[in-house]
Amino acid sequence: MGLGSLPRDCTITDISDGGVRIIAENLDEPAEFTLILSTGRPRLCRLAWRIGCEFGAQFIDHLAAAPSRHSAPQDSARTPEYA
């Protein structure tokens, strides 16, 4: 945790699209830090709150949105036909 600091172990107790709840003992977390998830994808976070060794953080990076299953595929090679 921390931008440019050494990795430290923590336990994620809750995660959503917008943020994460973490338990980390003996950790003085900075206002902004990078969280490396088990998927290997790092997420940039901002500290939101802290109670003892538990704290919450907001994701401040943006993941690319997946295409909606409800949107029709676009075919740029097709042109409309006019009568």
C-alpha positions, -999 to 999 in steps of 0.1 A, spaced: 0 0 0 11 35 -7 23 49 -40 58 35 -45 60 18 -11 67 -19 -5 37 -43 -7 20 -52 26 -6 -79 34 -42 -71 41 -76 -88 42 -104 -75 20 -137 -80 38 -160 -62 12 -155 -50 -23 -177 -32 -48 -173 -13 -81 -167 19 -61 -145 8 -32 -132 -16 -7 -132 -24 30 -99 -37 43 -84 -50 76 -47 -44 80 -29 -45 114 1 -23 122 -4 -3 91 -3 34 88 -20 38 54 -15 69 34 -43 91 20 -38 75 -15 -24 40 -22 -24 12 -47 -42 -20 -39 -30 -51 -58 -59 -75 -60 -55 -113 -63 -64 -109 -100 -31 -90 -103 -49 -58 -114 -37 -28 -93 -64 -3 -82 -57 33 -71 -75 40 -39 -82 70 -16 -87 65 21 -124 72 31 -126 62 68 -108 43 95 -119 25 127 -90 7 145 -74 -17 121 -103 -16 96 -106 10 69 -126 19 38 -112 32 5 -127 46 -27 -114 35 -60 -102 66 -78 -91 49 -110 -116 39 -137 -119 5 -152 -129 3 -188 -166 -4 -190 -176 -37 -205 -199 -35 -235 -236 -38 -226 -253 -71 -236 -283 -51 -246 -266 -30 -272 -267 -41 -308 -234 -50 -325 -221 -23 -348 -210 -33 -383 -192 -4 -398 -189 -22 -432 -227 -21 -437 -243 9 -453 -280 16 -453 -299 7 -484 -323 33 -498 -352 26 -522 
